[in-house]
Amino acid sequence: MNDQEVRLQLKQLMVSELNLEGKTPDDIDDALPLFGEGLGLDSLDALQLAMSIEERFGVRIPEGDEARPIFASVNALVEHILKSKSSA
């Protein structure tokens, strides 16, 4: 699975799992922060997304402070998924 495939699947997962009203995968900016001013996700969204990513991609998402940099943006999530897949 390459970068582009992971990126597209991740965005599709985010739209479907997080009920991002009126958004499509193309609307999600890869570098945009996922929380606050960016996509506007909250901690419940993060939990839901972490479980969905673990299920879909078979990678572990750490909890707490360790997860913060991973959830910084789509780019950071893709990097974590690809790195975890290659070391598995």
Secondary structure, 3 states (H helix, E strand, C coil): CCHHHHHHHHHHHHHHHCCCCCCCHHHCCCCCCCECCCCCECHHHHHHHHHHHHHHHCCCCCCHHHHCCCCCCHHHHHHHHHHHHHHC
